[in-house]
Amino acid sequence: MELRHLRYFTMLAEELSFTKAARRLDIAQPVLSRQIQDLESEIGVQLFDRNSSRVFLTDAGSRFLSEARAALQHAAQAVDAARQVQVGATGTLRLGIAKGLGDIVSRMINGYLRIYPAVEIDVKDVASGFQSEAFDDRRIDVGFIRPPVDNPRLTSKPLFQERFYAVLRKSSPLARCKHLWLKDLGKENILLIDRGISPGVYDKTLELYRSSGMAGRIVQTETMPYAEAGAILVESGKGVYFTVGNNPYHPAFADSLVALPLSDTSALMPVHIVWRKNEQAKTTLEFVKHALSLFGENREAGRMRRDFGGAQTLREFRATGKKERGAR
C-alpha cells in the first residue's frame, strides 16, 4: 500500500463517482478503478459497492476513510517537519557554555528563537576544558569556549574578547580602586585555577604573571573563584585569582570579595564559538551563522555590532540586559 492509494481512495469516497474523482486527481478513470481494486485486494476488504450508476461506501469503507484521512494528515505533517529541519527552522540544538558566559548566550538564544521559535534548545554548563569530550560524546552541538580548541574534529571562530578581573578581599587596600594594573598587585600571591577546567585561562594567567614582573608566588589550586572552595581561598588571604566572565566569584561571598578589572592591554581573553567540522545539521549551522552575525569584524575588547541589543561592548551589553530584566 502506498500513499497514492489512500489519496485515490479518499477522493473517490468524497465524490462517489469514478468520473469526477479521476478528473480531480487528473488521471484516467481506468487507472483509478485499477488502483482501488488493488487496494481492496491488498487489504482483503470491499470498500465500495458499485452498480451501473452509483458508487457507495461500505461500512468497512466508512471506517477506513477516517483512518486514511488521519494517515494522510500525519504523512503531510511528517513531510513538513522534515522540511522544517532541513531549513533549520525546527529541531533540537544542544549548547555548552563555559563559566561566566550565561548572560551573553541567553540573549543570543532569545534573539535566535524570535527567528526560529520551533527550535528546541538545551543548554548545559560545560567548562572550556571539558567541551571537547562533550562534543565527542555528542552531548553538545555548539560550544562557547575560551580557547585553545585542540580537537581536530572541531572548528571555531572568535566572537569577542573579555577583560580579566582580579578577585580579592574587600578588606584589601586595593579594593578601594575602580580598576587595577598588574603592577598594582605587587607581592600578591596569584591563585591558579585547575588547568583542566580552562586551559586558556590557566595559560593566560601564567603569561600575565611572568610578563608583569610580579613578586608574589604562584599557588596551584584544584578549584576556581566561581566555586565556594576557590572563594574561600581568596577570603582567607591565600591570594588573588585572575578570572573572566560575568559574576566572577561565588555569589555567597558578595559581601567579602570584589572583582576589579585589569586595565593592561594584554589582560584580555578571547571567546570562541565551536562546532563540528563535518556538521550537516541545518539547525546547528543556522545558529552558528546567527551568533557570528551579532559581532562585528572588529572584535577587539569585546566590541559588538549595534544590532546586538544596541550594545558595542560587553559592559554595555550586560547593562542593557539588566535594564530589560528590570523592565519585566
C-alpha positions, 0 to 999 in steps of 0.5 A: 500500500502506498500513499497514492492509494489512500489519496485515490481512495479518499477522493473517490469516497468524497465524490462517489463517482469514478468520473469526477474523482479521476478528473480531480486527481487528473488521471484516467478513470481506468487507472483509478478503478485499477488502483482501488481494486488493488487496494481492496485486494491488498487489504482483503476488504470491499470498500465500495459497492458499485452498480451501473450508476452509483458508487457507495461506501461500505461500512468497512469503507466508512471506517477506513476513510477516517483512518486514511484521512488521519494517515494522510494528515500525519504523512503531510505533517511528517513531510513538513517537519522534515522540511522544517529541519532541513531549513533549520527552522525546527529541531533540537540544538544542544549548547555548552557554555563555559563559566561566566558566559550565561548572560551573553548566550541567553540573549543570543538564544532569545534573539535566535528563537524570535527567528526560529521559535520551533527550535528546541534548545538545551543548554548545559554548563560545560567548562572550556576544558571539558567541551571537547569530550562533550562534543565527542560524546555528542552531548553538545552541538555548539560550544562557547569556549575560551580557547585553545580548541585542540580537537581536530574534529572541531572548528571555531571562530572568535566572537569577542574578547573579555577583560580579566578581573582580579578577585580579592578581599574587600578588606584589601587596600586595593579594593578601594580602586575602580580598576587595577594594573598588574603592577598594582598587585605587587607581592600578591600571591596569584591563585591558579585555577585547575588547568583542566577546567580552562586551559586558556585561562590557566595559560593566560594567567601564567603569561600575565604573571611572568610578563608583569614582573610580579613578586608574589608566588604562584599557588596551584589550586584544584578549584576556581573563584566561581566555586565556594572552595576557590572563594574561600581561598581568596577570603582567607588571604591565600591570594588573588585569582585572575578570572573572566566572565560575568559574576566572577566569584561565588555569589555567597561571598558578595559581601567579602570579595570584589572583582576589579578589572585589569586595565593592561592591554594584554589582560584580555581573553578571547571567546570562541564559538565551536562546532563540528567540522563535518556538521550537516545539521541545518539547525546547528549551522543556522545558529552558528551563522546567527551568533557570528552575525551579532559581532562585528569584524572588529572584535577587539575588547569585546566590541559588538555590532549595534544590532546586538541589543544596541550594545558595542561592548560587553559592559554595555551589553550586560547593562542593557540586559539588566535594564530589560530584566528590570523592565519585566 
